């Protein structure tokens, strides 16, 4: 082996390793298709929290309790079915989606309460809850599974 050829061989080995990692990530992304029931459940959770003020404080507390109980079930189901759960805590596209979901839920909750109290529209939180459900399902359902996988490019 000549001394000049060693760096080129190392570069080729590094490129091959990065390509293998990229293929593994793409395979994982191809398997990560969340079902409509999962999206519907998460949408229902957010929609129920947003809509719950329309039914009074006791129902609101009960809904929050049910959402807190059902969230670990969603996590368990994802981990059992897919082997992982994407939570949005890590930076990247997933975090942006998680922040968008939280901001839209909080905005719709505040909007529903403001419409109910300011304009005397008692069913406003319910309407905002349905909007939250529909928005969450429509935004998350077509979300590409590659959101969980970072594409590594060997040419960098």
Buried (B, 14 or more C-beta within 10 A) or exposed (E): EEEEEEEEEEEEEEEEEBEEEBEEBBEBBEEBEBEEEBBBBBBBBBBBBBBBBBBEEEBBEBBEEBBEEBEEEBEEBBEEEBEEBBEBEEEEBBEEBBEBBEEBBEEBBEBBBBBBEEEEBEEBBBBBBBBBBEBBBEBBBEBEBBBBBBEEEBEE
